[in-house]
Amino acid sequence: SGDEDDYRGQLQKIDETLEAERASLDTVQQDLQRLLSMRSTVTAELQANQGRITEIDELLSRFSLLKNHYKVDLLRLEAIQESGALFVHQESIDCPLCGTPPDKQHNNDSCDGDVEAVIHAATAEIDKIVRLTSELENTTADLMKERDSLLLLGKDLQEDFSGLDNKIRKTSAPSLGDQRNLY
């Protein structure tokens, strides 16, 4: 009966040790799972961050093309405006080819001859393009600020990821293996 009590005592100690080791193993597994979850969250944030940077880069590229298009349009409209102003303010003379006086000359049937209206239309279009260019520059500046902010955030996220990844590889994963072996 004495041996039986010794065996029961040893069995109880073994059960207590196993329970303590199981609790330690559970704790290590939970810590590892928490770190893996945090790393997964940081990875998703990194991907979203990089996706937005790519999107901004594409927008900035398109906006650059649009700005160049606006410049070309402005040059064209300014040329129309200047040539129309020269034409309106030019002194009326007899036709150099046939000598017809200015009051007897006929306008082309497809043109109403209203140079002033063309100048006003060009001026209005210039004003519109100048306004659109200003709005485009403001939007571009906002996007550049956002991009710079995202780049800084990306560096921080990359550091977080590296720290978590190192902790998982060098500490938590080996601890889990050790704890499993001990259990």
Backbone hydrogen bonds in HBPLUS format (Angstrom, degrees):
<---DONOR---> <-ACCEPTOR-->    atom                        ^
c    i                          cat <-CA-CA->   ^        H-A-AA   ^      H-
h    n   atom  resd res      DA  || num        DHA   H-A  angle D-A-AA Bond
n    s   type  num  typ     dist DA aas  dist angle  dist       angle   num
A0005-ASP N   A0001-SER O   3.08 MM   4  6.33 149.1  2.18 139.4 146.5     1
A0006-ASP N   A0002-GLY O   3.00 MM   4  6.27 153.3  2.07 143.8 151.4     2
A0007-TYR N   A0003-ASP O   2.81 MM   4  6.11 156.6  1.87 149.9 156.5     3
A0008-ARG N   A0004-GLU O   2.93 MM   4  6.15 156.3  1.99 144.8 151.6     4
A0009-GLY N   A0005-ASP O   2.87 MM   4  6.07 155.3  1.93 144.9 151.8     5
A0010-GLN N   A0006-ASP O   2.85 MM   4  6.12 158.6  1.90 148.9 154.8     6
A0011-LEU N   A0007-TYR O   2.76 MM   4  5.93 157.5  1.81 148.5 155.5     7
A0012-GLN N   A0008-ARG O   2.85 MM   4  6.01 154.7  1.91 145.8 152.5     8
A0013-LYS N   A0009-GLY O   2.99 MM   4  6.22 156.3  2.04 144.9 151.3     9
A0014-ILE N   A0010-GLN O   2.84 MM   4  6.09 154.7  1.90 148.3 155.7    10
A0015-ASP N   A0011-LEU O   2.85 MM   4  6.09 159.4  1.90 148.0 153.7    11
A0016-GLU N   A0012-GLN O   2.88 MM   4  6.12 156.8  1.94 147.9 154.4    12
A0017-THR N   A0013-LYS O   2.83 MM   4  6.02 157.9  1.88 146.7 153.1    13
A0018-LEU N   A0014-ILE O   2.78 MM   4  5.98 163.0  1.81 152.6 157.7    14
A0019-GLU N   A0015-ASP O   2.89 MM   4  6.04 156.7  1.94 144.8 151.5    15
A0020-ALA N   A0016-GLU O   2.91 MM   4  6.12 155.4  1.97 145.9 152.6    16
A0021-GLU N   A0017-THR O   2.83 MM   4  6.07 160.6  1.87 152.3 157.9    17
A0022-ARG N   A0018-LEU O   2.78 MM   4  5.95 151.3  1.86 147.0 155.5    18
A0023-ALA N   A0019-GLU O   2.95 MM   4  6.14 155.7  2.01 143.7 150.1    19
A0024-SER N   A0020-ALA O   2.93 MM   4  6.22 155.2  1.99 145.3 152.3    20
A0025-LEU N   A0021-GLU O   2.81 MM   4  6.01 156.0  1.87 145.6 152.7    21
A0026-ASP N   A0022-ARG O   2.82 MM   4  6.06 158.4  1.87 149.6 155.3    22
A0027-THR N   A0023-ALA O   2.94 MM   4  6.19 155.0  2.01 145.3 152.2    23
A0028-VAL N   A0024-SER O   2.93 MM   4  6.22 162.6  1.96 152.3 156.4    24
A0029-GLN N   A0025-LEU O   2.86 MM   4  6.07 160.5  1.90 151.7 157.6    25
A0030-GLN N   A0026-ASP O   2.84 MM   4  6.03 155.8  1.89 147.2 154.1    26
A0031-ASP N   A0027-THR O   2.90 MM   4  6.15 157.3  1.95 149.3 155.7    27
A0032-LEU N   A0028-VAL O   2.92 MM   4  6.15 161.6  1.96 149.2 154.2    28
A0033-GLN N   A0029-GLN O   2.85 MM   4  6.02 159.4  1.89 147.9 154.1    29
A0034-ARG N   A0030-GLN O   2.85 MM   4  6.03 153.8  1.92 146.7 153.7    30
A0035-LEU N   A0031-ASP O   2.98 MM   4  6.24 160.3  2.02 149.7 154.5    31
A0036-LEU N   A0032-LEU O   2.84 MM   4  6.10 158.3  1.89 151.8 158.3    32
A0037-SER N   A0033-GLN O   2.91 MM   4  6.07 154.4  1.97 144.8 151.7    33
A0038-MET N   A0034-ARG O   2.92 MM   4  6.17 157.1  1.97 147.7 154.2    34
A0039-ARG N   A0035-LEU O   2.86 MM   4  6.07 159.8  1.90 149.7 155.2    35
A0040-SER N   A0036-LEU O   2.91 MM   4  6.09 153.2  1.98 143.5 151.0    36
A0041-THR N   A0037-SER O   2.95 MM   4  6.22 153.9  2.02 147.5 154.4    37
A0042-VAL N   A0038-MET O   2.95 MM   4  6.23 161.5  1.99 151.6 156.3    38
A0043-THR N   A0039-ARG O   2.87 MM   4  6.08 153.3  1.94 146.3 154.2    39
A0044-ALA N   A0040-SER O   2.99 MM   4  6.27 157.7  2.04 147.0 152.2    40
A0045-GLU N   A0041-THR O   2.96 MM   4  6.26 155.6  2.02 148.5 155.6    41
A0046-LEU N   A0042-VAL O   2.82 MM   4  6.05 155.0  1.88 149.9 157.0    42
A0047-GLN N   A0043-THR O   2.94 MM   4  6.22 159.4  1.99 150.8 155.8    43
A0048-ALA N   A0044-ALA O   2.94 MM   4  6.18 159.3  1.99 147.8 153.5    44
A0049-ASN N   A0045-GLU O   2.84 MM   4  5.95 158.7  1.89 147.6 154.1    45
A0050-GLN N   A0046-LEU O   2.89 MM   4  6.10 164.3  1.91 151.7 155.4    46
A0051-GLY N   A0047-GLN O   2.87 MM   4  6.00 152.0  1.95 143.6 152.0    47
A0052-ARG N   A0048-ALA O   2.98 MM   4  6.24 154.2  2.05 148.1 153.9    48
A0053-ILE N   A0049-ASN O   3.02 MM   4  6.32 155.7  2.08 147.7 154.8    49
A0054-THR N   A0050-GLN O   2.94 MM   4  6.17 159.5  1.98 149.4 154.5    50
A0055-GLU N   A0051-GLY O   2.96 MM   4  6.19 154.9  2.02 142.9 150.2    51
A0056-ILE N   A0052-ARG O   2.85 MM   4  6.09 158.9  1.89 151.3 156.6    52
A0057-ASP N   A0053-ILE O   2.88 MM   4  6.13 158.6  1.93 149.6 155.7    53
A0058-GLU N   A0054-THR O   3.00 MM   4  6.28 154.8  2.07 148.6 154.8    54
A0059-LEU N   A0055-GLU O   2.97 MM   4  6.27 158.1  2.02 148.7 154.9    55
A0060-LEU N   A0056-ILE O   2.80 MM   4  6.04 163.7  1.83 157.1 161.4    56
A0061-SER N   A0057-ASP O   3.00 MM   4  6.17 150.4  2.09 142.1 150.0    57
A0062-ARG N   A0058-GLU O   2.99 MM   4  6.28 159.4  2.03 148.5 153.8    58
A0063-PHE N   A0059-LEU O   2.75 MM   4  5.98 159.4  1.79 154.1 160.7    59
A0064-SER N   A0060-LEU O   2.94 MM   4  6.07 144.0  2.07 139.4 148.2    60
A0065-LEU N   A0061-SER O   3.18 MM   4  6.53 155.0  2.24 144.1 149.8    61
A0066-LEU N   A0062-ARG O   2.90 MM   4  6.22 157.1  1.95 150.0 157.0    62
A0067-LYS N   A0063-PHE O   2.81 MM   4  5.99 154.8  1.88 145.5 152.3    63
A0068-ASN N   A0064-SER O   3.03 MM   4  6.29 156.0  2.09 146.0 151.9    64
A0069-HIS N   A0065-LEU O   2.94 MM   4  6.22 150.9  2.02 144.9 153.6    65
A0070-TYR N   A0066-LEU O   2.86 MM   4  6.18 155.3  1.92 150.5 157.1    66
A0071-LYS N   A0067-LYS O   2.99 MM   4  6.31 151.8  2.07 145.5 152.9    67
A0072-VAL N   A0068-ASN O   3.05 MM   4  6.35 160.8  2.08 150.7 154.7    68
A0073-ASP N   A0069-HIS O   2.94 MM   4  6.20 162.9  1.97 152.8 157.8    69
A0074-LEU N   A0070-TYR O   2.84 MM   4  6.07 157.6  1.89 150.8 157.0    70
A0075-LEU N   A0071-LYS O   2.98 MM   4  6.26 161.8  2.01 151.3 155.7    71
A0076-ARG N   A0072-VAL O   3.00 MM   4  6.25 161.3  2.03 151.3 156.4    72
A0077-LEU N   A0073-ASP O   2.86 MM   4  6.08 166.7  1.88 155.7 159.2    73
A0078-GLU N   A0074-LEU O   2.81 MM   4  5.92 158.1  1.86 152.1 158.4    74
A0079-ALA N   A0075-LEU O   3.00 MM   4  6.16 150.4  2.09 142.1 149.9    75
A0080-ILE N   A0076-ARG O   3.01 MM   4  6.35 153.6  2.08 145.6 153.1    76
A0081-GLN N   A0077-LEU O   2.83 MM   4  6.03 160.8  1.86 148.7 154.4    77
A0082-GLU N   A0078-GLU O   2.83 MM   4  6.00 165.1  1.85 149.9 153.6    78
A0083-SER N   A0079-ALA O   2.90 MM   4  5.98 167.4  1.92 149.1 153.3    79
A0084-GLY N   A0080-ILE O   2.88 MM   4  5.90 154.6  1.94 145.0 152.7    80
A0085-ALA N   A0081-GLN O   2.94 MM   4  6.11 154.5  2.00 144.4 151.6    81
A0086-LEU N   A0082-GLU O   2.93 MM   4  6.19 156.4  1.98 148.4 154.8    82
A0087-PHE N   A0083-SER O   2.96 MM   4  6.12 154.8  2.02 142.6 149.8    83
A0088-VAL N   A0084-GLY O   2.89 MM   4  6.11 158.8  1.94 152.0 157.0    84
A0089-HIS N   A0085-ALA O   3.04 MM   4  6.12 160.2  2.08 146.2 151.5    85
A0090-GLN N   A0086-LEU O   2.98 MM   4  5.83 110.5  2.48 136.5 151.0    86
A0090-GLN N   A0087-PHE O   3.41 MM   3  5.17 154.3  2.48  93.5 100.8    87
A0095-CYS N   A0100-THR O   2.93 MM   5  5.24 159.4  1.97 143.2 146.7    88
A0099-GLY N   A0095-CYS O   2.76 MM   4  4.63 138.4  1.93 126.0 137.1    89
A0104-LYS N   A0101-PRO O   3.00 MM   3  5.51 152.9  2.07 116.9 125.4    90
A0105-GLN N   A0102-PRO O   3.42 MM   3  5.38 156.0  2.48  99.7 106.3    91
A0111-CYS N   A0108-ASN O   3.02 MM   3  5.32 158.9  2.06 112.3 119.1    92
A0115-VAL N   A0113-GLY O   3.06 MM   2  5.75 126.3  2.37 107.1  91.9    93
A0118-VAL N   A0114-ASP O   3.37 MM   4  6.77 151.2  2.46 142.2 149.9    94
A0119-ILE N   A0115-VAL O   2.92 MM   4  6.25 156.4  1.98 154.6 161.2    95
A0120-HIS N   A0116-GLU O   2.94 MM   4  6.21 160.9  1.98 150.0 155.0    96
A0121-ALA N   A0117-ALA O   2.91 MM   4  6.07 155.5  1.97 144.2 151.3    97
A0122-ALA N   A0118-VAL O   2.90 MM   4  6.11 158.1  1.95 147.2 153.3    98
A0123-THR N   A0119-ILE O   2.87 MM   4  6.08 158.2  1.92 149.4 155.8    99
A0124-ALA N   A0120-HIS O   2.89 MM   4  6.09 159.5  1.93 147.9 153.2   100
A0125-GLU N   A0121-ALA O   2.94 MM   4  6.14 156.4  2.00 145.9 152.7   101
A0126-ILE N   A0122-ALA O   2.83 MM   4  6.06 150.9  1.92 147.0 155.4   102
A0127-ASP N   A0123-THR O   2.96 MM   4  6.23 162.9  1.99 151.0 154.8   103
A0128-LYS N   A0124-ALA O   2.99 MM   4  6.24 155.3  2.05 144.7 151.7   104
A0129-ILE N   A0125-GLU O   2.93 MM   4  6.16 161.2  1.97 149.8 154.3   105
A0130-VAL N   A0126-ILE O   2.85 MM   4  6.08 157.1  1.90 154.9 161.5   106
A0131-ARG N   A0127-ASP O   3.01 MM   4  6.23 156.3  2.07 145.5 151.6   107
A0132-LEU N   A0128-LYS O   2.89 MM   4  6.17 161.9  1.92 151.3 156.5   108
A0133-THR N   A0129-ILE O   2.78 MM   4  5.90 151.1  1.86 145.4 153.6   109
A0134-SER N   A0130-VAL O   3.00 MM   4  6.21 154.0  2.07 143.2 149.8   110
A0135-GLU N   A0131-ARG O   2.98 MM   4  6.29 160.6  2.02 151.4 156.5   111
A0136-LEU N   A0132-LEU O   2.84 MM   4  6.01 153.5  1.91 143.7 151.7   112
A0137-GLU N   A0133-THR O   2.88 MM   4  6.11 154.5  1.94 147.6 154.0   113
A0138-ASN N   A0134-SER O   2.98 MM   4  6.27 156.1  2.04 148.5 154.8   114
A0139-THR N   A0135-GLU O   2.93 MM   4  6.16 161.5  1.96 149.6 154.7   115
A0140-THR N   A0136-LEU O   2.83 MM   4  5.99 157.5  1.88 147.9 154.7   116
A0141-ALA N   A0137-GLU O   2.89 MM   4  6.08 157.7  1.94 146.0 151.8   117
A0142-ASP N   A0138-ASN O   2.96 MM   4  6.23 158.6  2.01 148.5 154.2   118
A0143-LEU N   A0139-THR O   2.91 MM   4  6.17 158.6  1.96 149.8 155.7   119
A0144-MET N   A0140-THR O   2.90 MM   4  6.14 152.5  1.97 148.8 156.5   120
A0145-LYS N   A0141-ALA O   2.99 MM   4  6.26 155.2  2.05 148.3 154.5   121
A0146-GLU N   A0142-ASP O   2.93 MM   4  6.22 162.3  1.96 150.0 155.1   122
A0147-ARG N   A0143-LEU O   2.81 MM   4  6.00 155.7  1.87 146.3 153.4   123
A0148-ASP N   A0144-MET O   2.92 MM   4  6.14 161.7  1.95 148.7 153.0   124
A0149-SER N   A0145-LYS O   2.96 MM   4  6.19 160.0  2.00 150.5 156.2   125
A0150-LEU N   A0146-GLU O   2.84 MM   4  6.08 153.5  1.91 148.3 156.1   126
A0151-LEU N   A0147-ARG O   2.87 MM   4  6.14 148.1  1.97 148.8 157.7   127
A0152-LEU N   A0148-ASP O   3.11 MM   4  6.42 156.2  2.16 147.5 152.9   128
A0153-LEU N   A0149-SER O   2.93 MM   4  6.20 161.2  1.97 148.3 154.1   129
A0154-GLY N   A0150-LEU O   2.76 MM   4  5.91 150.7  1.85 142.8 151.4   130
A0155-LYS N   A0151-LEU O   3.05 MM   4  6.37 148.2  2.16 142.8 150.1   131
A0156-ASP N   A0152-LEU O   3.08 MM   4  6.46 160.5  2.12 150.3 155.2   132
A0157-LEU N   A0153-LEU O   2.81 MM   4  6.08 162.1  1.84 154.9 160.3   133
A0158-GLN N   A0154-GLY O   2.85 MM   4  5.98 153.1  1.92 143.8 151.5   134
A0159-GLU N   A0155-LYS O   2.97 MM   4  6.23 152.8  2.04 146.4 153.5   135
A0160-ASP N   A0156-ASP O   2.90 MM   4  6.20 158.2  1.95 149.6 155.9   136
A0161-PHE N   A0157-LEU O   2.81 MM   4  6.05 161.6  1.84 150.5 155.5   137
A0162-SER N   A0158-GLN O   2.89 MM   4  6.09 165.0  1.92 147.7 151.7   138
A0163-GLY N   A0159-GLU O   2.90 MM   4  6.09 161.4  1.94 151.2 156.2   139
A0164-LEU N   A0160-ASP O   2.92 MM   4  6.15 165.6  1.95 154.4 158.1   140
A0165-ASP N   A0161-PHE O   2.77 MM   4  5.90 164.0  1.80 155.8 161.1   141
A0166-ASN N   A0162-SER O   2.88 MM   4  5.98 162.2  1.91 147.7 152.5   142
A0167-LYS N   A0163-GLY O   2.98 MM   4  6.14 158.0  2.03 143.9 150.4   143
A0168-ILE N   A0164-LEU O   2.88 MM   4  6.10 156.5  1.93 150.2 156.6   144
A0169-ARG N   A0165-ASP O   2.93 MM   4  6.15 168.3  1.94 152.4 155.5   145
A0170-LYS N   A0166-ASN O   2.77 MM   4  5.71 167.7  1.79 154.3 158.5   146
A0171-THR N   A0167-LYS O   2.94 MM   4  5.22 145.4  2.06 129.2 137.6   147
A0172-SER N   A0167-LYS O   2.97 MM   5  6.33 158.2  2.02 153.9 159.5   148
A0173-ALA N   A0168-ILE O   2.82 MM   5  5.57 162.3  1.85 152.0 156.3   149
A0175-SER N   A0171-THR O   2.91 MM   4  5.96 154.3  1.98 147.5 155.9   150
A0176-LEU N   A0172-SER O   2.87 MM   4  6.06 152.6  1.94 149.9 157.1   151
A0177-GLY N   A0173-ALA O   3.08 MM   4  6.39 160.1  2.12 150.5 155.2   152
A0178-ASP N   A0174-PRO O   2.85 MM   4  6.14 162.7  1.88 153.8 158.7   153
A0179-GLN N   A0175-SER O   2.79 MM   4  5.93 159.9  1.83 148.3 154.5   154
A0180-ARG N   A0176-LEU O   2.82 MM   4  6.03 155.8  1.88 149.5 156.3   155
A0181-ASN N   A0177-GLY O   2.97 MM   4  6.20 163.5  1.99 149.6 153.9   156
A0182-LEU N   A0178-ASP O   2.87 MM   4  6.11 157.1  1.92 148.2 155.2   157
A0183-TYR N   A0179-GLN O   2.85 MM   4  6.04 153.5  1.92 146.2 153.4   158
